[in-house]
Amino acid sequence: MTLEVKLSSSISVDLYSTMADALTSSNKWHSKKLAPRNVAYFEDKLPKNYQSGDLLKGKLTLSKADNVKKEVHYPVQYLLSEKPKRSPAAKPSSTSSSSSGSSSTQEYDKALKDLKLQWMKKKVVDISELESEFGSDLDFLMAKLSCCVEDKTCQYQPTVASLVAEVYKQVNTQDVLAYCGTKMDLSVGASDKQSQMEKTKKILMDCLLAEGVVIARELKENVTDPSSIY
């Protein structure tokens, strides 16, 4: 049995030139001329109560003028696919004593590392004392960068340049850009991914800021008239 129901209002769509623009809802077309065989992508605004397998039948018009809508339209049939599903929140489960002990150890190690890095920034602990312990650890590299910003004698080459290069090796800038350009993420574990991406984005921004501060300081020191660089 097939039921036909008339919608209370028409469905509007936004047109875009690329699939990426449609997914991120950016660079929407307001007025555009298309040559034959040109492709346009659209973002639909469907009723909230639709079901998978529903079929929309109607007419498509590309003009806002009422007199044009009546004369220029195209028949359309649009089969609706399944709605995106959000994964249910995982229920807290009882943990064994061994896993609980492991988690406590990790928390202790992290807290101890953060404490050492804080004292390093305050110059109570020397950087060389922590090199063998942390090496290329990302938090340690960022703490060293922070120390370079505070130390007016620290030079961009080779100290800061090498630190920045090490950070870039561990930060995937393409993943950060893709995350910033994503309008909505309905994948499994999206919340954890968002938290990690925000942390990574902050690291990247802090790294760029530290690099810029040191470079600007050297430029200012190497010119006769400091006001000329502004």
SVG drawing of the C-alpha trace seen along z (x, -y; Angstrom):
<svg xmlns="http://www.w3.org/2000/svg" viewBox="-2 -55 74 62">
<polyline fill="none" stroke="black" stroke-width="0.4" points="0.0,0.0 1.3,-3.4 0.2,-6.6 0.6,-10.0 0.8,-13.0 1.0,-16.6 3.6,-18.6 2.5,-21.7 5.3,-23.8 7.8,-23.5 11.3,-22.2 14.2,-24.7 17.7,-23.6 21.0,-25.5 23.3,-25.1 27.1,-24.8 29.8,-24.5 31.7,-21.6 30.9,-18.7 33.2,-20.1 31.3,-23.4 28.0,-21.5 29.3,-19.4 30.6,-22.5 27.7,-24.8 30.2,-27.4 30.2,-29.5 26.5,-29.1 25.3,-30.2 22.9,-33.2 22.8,-33.6 24.6,-31.5 24.5,-30.6 25.2,-27.0 26.3,-25.7 25.0,-22.4 26.4,-19.3 27.7,-21.5 27.1,-19.9 25.8,-21.6 25.7,-20.2 22.9,-20.9 22.2,-20.6 18.6,-19.6 16.4,-20.8 14.1,-17.8 11.2,-17.5 12.3,-16.2 9.7,-13.3 10.7,-11.7 11.5,-7.9 14.0,-6.0 12.5,-4.9 10.1,-7.9 9.8,-9.2 9.5,-12.9 7.6,-13.8 7.1,-17.3 8.4,-20.1 11.7,-21.9 12.0,-25.6 15.1,-27.7 13.4,-31.2 12.0,-33.2 9.6,-35.1 6.0,-33.7 5.2,-34.2 8.3,-32.2 7.6,-29.4 4.3,-28.7 5.8,-28.4 9.3,-27.1 9.7,-24.0 11.0,-20.5 9.6,-17.2 11.6,-15.6 11.5,-12.3 13.9,-12.1 14.3,-8.8 15.2,-9.5 18.0,-7.4 18.5,-6.4 19.0,-9.1 22.5,-9.5 22.6,-7.6 24.4,-8.8 26.0,-6.1 24.5,-5.6 26.5,-6.8 28.5,-4.0 27.2,-3.0 29.8,-3.1 31.0,0.4 32.7,1.7 36.5,1.8 38.7,4.4 41.3,3.5 44.1,4.0 42.7,1.5 41.9,-0.9 45.5,-0.7 46.8,-1.2 44.7,-4.3 45.9,-5.8 49.5,-5.2 49.0,-7.0 47.3,-10.0 50.2,-10.1 52.8,-10.0 51.0,-12.8 50.7,-14.9 54.4,-14.4 55.4,-15.4 53.3,-18.5 54.8,-19.5 58.4,-19.1 57.5,-21.1 56.1,-23.9 59.2,-24.1 61.3,-24.0 59.4,-27.0 60.2,-28.8 63.9,-27.9 64.0,-25.9 64.7,-22.7 67.2,-22.9 66.1,-21.8 69.1,-19.5 68.0,-17.5 64.7,-16.5 66.1,-15.9 66.8,-12.2 63.5,-11.6 61.1,-13.3 63.1,-13.7 60.7,-14.3 57.6,-14.4 55.2,-17.0 54.4,-18.6 58.1,-18.9 58.8,-20.4 56.1,-23.0 57.5,-23.8 60.9,-24.4 59.4,-26.7 57.7,-28.7 61.1,-29.0 62.6,-30.3 60.0,-33.0 60.8,-34.1 64.5,-34.0 65.4,-37.2 68.8,-35.6 67.3,-32.6 67.9,-32.6 65.6,-31.4 68.4,-29.4 69.0,-26.7 67.2,-26.4 63.6,-27.5 63.7,-26.3 64.6,-22.8 61.9,-22.7 59.2,-23.9 60.3,-21.3 60.0,-18.6 56.5,-19.8 55.4,-19.8 56.5,-16.2 54.0,-15.2 51.1,-17.4 49.1,-16.5 48.1,-19.9 45.9,-18.4 43.8,-16.6 43.4,-19.9 42.3,-21.8 39.8,-19.0 38.4,-19.2 38.1,-23.0 36.2,-22.7 33.8,-20.0 30.3,-21.3 29.1,-18.2 30.7,-14.9 28.2,-12.1 30.8,-9.3 31.5,-6.9 33.7,-8.5 33.1,-12.1 33.2,-13.6 36.7,-12.1 38.0,-13.1 36.8,-16.7 38.5,-16.9 41.8,-15.6 41.5,-17.9 41.0,-20.9 44.1,-20.1 46.1,-19.5 44.8,-22.8 45.9,-24.7 49.4,-23.1 49.7,-24.2 48.6,-27.7 50.9,-28.1 53.8,-26.8 53.1,-29.3 52.8,-32.1 56.1,-31.3 57.8,-31.1 56.4,-34.4 57.4,-36.1 61.1,-35.0 61.3,-36.0 59.7,-39.4 62.1,-40.0 65.2,-39.2 63.9,-41.5 63.4,-44.3 66.9,-43.9 68.5,-43.8 67.1,-47.1 68.5,-50.6 65.0,-52.1 62.7,-49.6 59.6,-51.6 60.3,-50.9 59.2,-47.3 55.7,-48.1"/>
</svg>
